[in-house]
Amino acid sequence: MAVKIKQCTLKDSSLLQKLSYETFNETFKAQNKPENMNAYLEQAFNLQQVEKELTYTSSQFYFIYFKNEAAGYLKINVDDALSENEGDPESLEIERIYIKNKFQKLGLGKHLLNKAFEIANAQNKTKIWLGVWENNAGAIAFYEKMGFIRTGAHPFYMGDEEQIDFIMTKSLTSKGENDVYSKTF
């Protein structure tokens, strides 16, 4: 499989914005009102916001390429960038992990999770967590398969609508034990 993961830089802001719009829209458009989707997309993924997030030192973005095409991306947060338990020195948050629909079911999400685990291990984090929409059954099943368990919930606003994201957490152990890709294939 021709898979490559590359850290995003400010020079990648336009591609990251395009990929963010596309993957978020593909994932959630059918379940949300168009006005709420449009409001969220404009607020979360306008170029100025993307550039701001790319320059924040406690966050990192990574593209995943499949056969030289950008197939998805990962955003991780640590320390003061965490959206919950801000400043928790023990945890790494996966804020976003998206794969284009046409690249799903190829194991690319597992590659991105491995990247997050690799970074967490390098930074001596003891847990990794994420928020996932309560109505996204496919993603919830994927994270459960990868060893995450539901540990809480928090609100997520899609335009004027309050939705609930489940918080899912995985405790980290010694290096190498969190390599989900090698354990699931």
KOLFIKE-811391 format. One record per residue (C-alpha): x, y negated, z. Coordinates in steps of 0.05 Angstrom, whole numbers, plus 32768, in hexadecimal, padded with zeros to 4 digits. Layout:
REM KOLFIKE-811391
XYZ;...
REM end
This chain:
REM KOLFIKE-811391
800080008000;801C7FBC7FEC;800E7F95802C;80347F588044;80287F2B8080;80437EE4807E;80407EAD80B2;801B7E708099;803C7E2B8098;80217DE6808B;80307DF18041;7FFB7E288043;7FC37DFB805C;7F9B7DFA801B;7F9D7E468013;7F8C7E50805D;7F517E208056;7F387E448018;7F407E898038;7F1E7E718078;7EE17E568053;7EDC7E948028;7EE37EC9805E;7EB77EA68091;7E817E9A805D;7E847EE28045;7E7F7EFC808C;7E477ED180A8;7E207EAF8070;7DE87EE3806C;7DD97EDF80B7;7DD87E9380C0;7DB27E5780A7;7DD57E33806D;7DD67DF08091;7DF87E1080CE;7E2B7E3480A2;7E3C7DF5807C;7E427DCC80BC;7E717E0080DB;7E9B7E09809D;7EA57DBD8096;7EB67DB480DF;7EE37DF180E9;7F067DF680A6;7F0F7DB0808A;7F567DA48073;7F677D7480AB;7F507DA780DF;7F777DE080BD;7FB67DB580BB;7FAD7DA38105;7FA77DEC8119;7FE37E0080EF;80107DCE8114;7FF97DE3815A;80337E07817A;80097E3781A4;7FE47E528167;7FFE7E79812C;7FDE7E8E80EA;7FF17EC980BE;7FDA7EDB8078;7FD47F238063;7FE07F31801A;7FCA7F6F7FF5;7FEC7F797FB1;80047F317FB4;7FBE7F147FBF;7FAB7EF07FFF;7F797F21801E;7F6D7F038062;7F8C7EE2809E;7F977EE380E9;7F997EAA811C;7FB67EB78161;7FB87E89819D;7FE17E8981DD;7FE87E5C821A;7FC37E1A8213;7FA37E2E81D0;7F7A7E6681EF;7F307E5981E8;7F217E7D822A;7F4D7E818268;7F767E47824D;7FBF7E4E825F;7FBB7E978275;80047EAC826C;7FF27EF68267;7FC57EF4822A;7FC47EEA81DF;7F837ED881BC;7F707EED8176;7F457EB28164;7F3A7EC6811C;7F467F0580F4;7F257F0680B0;7F2C7F318072;7F0A7F218030;7ED17F518021;7EF37F6F7FE4;7F2F7F83800F;7F097FA18049;7F0F7FEB805A;7F597FEC8044;7F777FEA808A;7F8B7FA08084;7F697F8D80C6;7F947FC280E8;7FD37FA280CB;7FBD7F5E80E7;7FAE7F7D812B;7FF37F9C812B;80117F58811D;7FEB7F3B8158;80037F758184;804B7F6B816D;80487F21817F;80277F2F81C2;805C7F6381D3;80947F3481BF;80767EFF81ED;806C7F318226;80207F288227;7FF87F5C824D;7FB57F548229;7F997F4081E7;7F527F2881DD;7F217F0C81AB;7EDA7EF481A3;7EAB7F178172;7E647F058161;7E337F338185;7E0F7F408142;7E4F7F55811D;7E477FA0812A;7E7D7FB480F7;7EB27F888118;7E9E7F9F815E;7EA57FE88149;7EE97FDA8129;7F037FB88168;7EE97FF08194;7F0C80238167;7F4C7FFB8171;7F467FFF81BD;7F247FBD81CF;7EED7FBD8203;7EB77F8A8210;7ECA7F5F824C;7E9C7F238247;7E797EF28219;7E7A7EA88207;7E507E7981DD;7E627E6A8195;7E407E318170;7E2D7E398127;7E147DF48116;7DDA7DE78146;7DD17E318159;7DF07E508196;7E087E97818A;7E2B7EC881B8;7E717EE481AC;7E857F2181D4;7ECA7F1C81F2;7EF17F5C81E4;7F337F6B8206;7F6A7F9E81FF;7F9F7FA88235;7FE47FAC8219;80187FDF822F;80607FEA821D;807B7FD981D8;8066800681A0;802A802281C3;7FFD7FEE81A4;800C7FFF815C;7FC4800C8147;7FD5801880FF;80008054810B;7FCF8071813D;7F92806D8110;7FAC808A80CF;
REM end
